Each structure stands twice: as C-alpha cells, then as structure tokens.
Amino acid sequence: GTLGRDAVYGPGTIQFDMSLSRRFDIKERFKLDVRSDFFNIMNHANWSNPTASITSGIFGQVTTFGSPRIIQMAMKLYF
C-alpha cells in the first residue's frame, strides 16, 4: 500500500502512579518495611489502540480498555 508511516493514531494514555513506603524500627535488630504501590491511581479509562488488521470486520474501531487501578502492597521484615 501507499499509506504512510503512523497514519493511524490511537487515543492517548493518562496514567498517574504513586508509591508510599515506611520503615518501622521494632527493636535494635528488627526492622519492618511497609510499601504500597498504586498504578493508574486516578482510575482513568484509557482506551486501547484501534484494530489495525485490514481484514478485520472492526478495522479502525477501539473496543477495549487498558488496565484499571491496581494496588500492590508488601511487607518486609529485617532481622
């Protein structure tokens, strides 16, 4: 084909990530790390890219979302 490069653009992505952590001293030898990671903290609906297969019946349509808000927590004990 004669279609140039980057002729089909998808919607943009807006995603804010955040991480919180804290270290607690339990005794002289023991320490506890607590950590939380937040991905897409605003829970913004990010549309996926349009279907790029020319033979597809839904060519050029955006039909799916990206990942929703994800929260991950961890604790680590040092001794």
Buried (B, 14 or more C-beta within 10 A) or exposed (E): EEEEEEEEEEEEEEBEEEEEEEEEEEEEEEBBEEBEBBBBBEEEEBBBEBBEEEEEEEEEEEEEEBEEEEEEEEEEEEE
